[in-house]
Amino acid sequence: MGRLRISPRAYRQVTLAAAILLALIIVTGAAVRLTGSGLGCPEWPNCTSGRLTAGASDDVHAKIEFANRMVTGLVSLGVIVAVLGSLFRMPRRRDLIWLSLGLVVGVIAQALLGALVVEELLSPPFVMGHFLLSAVLLADAMVLYHRAGLPDDARSRPAVSSSTLWLGRVLVLSASVVLVTGTVVTGAGPHSGDAGSNAKLKATRLDIAVPEVARIHGTTVMVFLGLSLVTLWIVTRQHGNRRLLQRLGLLLALIVAQGALGYTQYFNGVPALLVGFHVAGATAVFSATLAVLLAMYEPVRRRPRLSDTDPSQLSNPDLLPTLHKETQAGVASGATPQQMSP
Ligand code: HEM
């Protein structure tokens, strides 16, 4: 029987599906919290004592929490297919195997953290960690999708100046700070995930005034917005590539929309539906920021290295121009064949 093989194209589709599922679960997880269903299934991995699923007689919170656990199952399946796909992809690539293994480790960590969230009765630091780890997993999946699109004989190199590339990294850091401060607002706010006034089990809240921490969150957003504008200005001046400019434009539009939504929900008593959109918006903003950083790289074909060349090929007339140029460059710089490699 022939060995199972996956084409690079099919594998890229698998990584796209994994990234979409990992973004989706951030929003469905928030829906659990916002409907007060965080303790709908008081046990893990069983939903109720001795039963894995929520039954017809269980309340709506158990059903919602159980539905989210099914989405978790789908995400786990997506991640398993991504890692198996990286092993069956022809040709195999070490970068794709490591990135997909990162997803597996992250999903296992999320399952353990999810159990702790329930055990600790939705204690804010655990809920915050659960959200933030989801963002890390999404970042891993996006890098995996990006790298799966690179030709196998290419490497990635910066397509912008080193200062612009640093600005791109600072943008991702700044978006991460916005996510962290956002989760602190949530940890202090009313949407703990318990069933509210009817709750048998009450979740604790962070002992911080919401207006204080919302002001800090809003300030981190302003810094992030300022950095995005500076990046757009610099990339425009440097006549950066069209894809990068388009992604920066999209990022700015998303930040403005998300900021407007943030203030609207804040001044209207954080209604659950708006907070749900805010979480979806946060996922979109974070993904768009990563997409900006990834657009700052471009693939370049690897040149065949003198040291990699099969000795019998040294007389191959097709390879001679490359080898001749490489040797001349190496001689001019006084480099050994290894030092000449890209
Ligand atoms: C780029 C813009 C923004 C991003 C990426 C962002 C991100 C986030 C995130 C990740 C959360 C936590 C969600 C959770 O833990 O489930 C959050 C919560 C929150 N954000 Fe923002 N935010 C942005 C702008 C704003 C602005 C301008 C305000 C206005 C003050 C705001 C107000 C809030 C409030 C009140 C919460 C708590 C909602 C709750 O009770 O759960 N956000 N934000």
Boltz pocket constraint, residues with backbone or C-beta under 6 A from the ligand:
constraints:
  - pocket:
      binder: B
      contacts: [[A, 30], [A, 131], [A, 175], [A, 178], [A, 179], [A, 180], [A, 181], [A, 182], [A, 183], [A, 184], [A, 185], [A, 186], [A, 187], [A, 189], [A, 190], [A, 191], [A, 214], [A, 215], [A, 217], [A, 218], [A, 221], [A, 224], [A, 254], [A, 255], [A, 258], [A, 259], [A, 260], [A, 261], [A, 262], [A, 263], [A, 265], [A, 266], [A, 270], [A, 275], [A, 278], [A, 279], [A, 281], [A, 282], [A, 285], [A, 286]]
      max_distance: 6.0
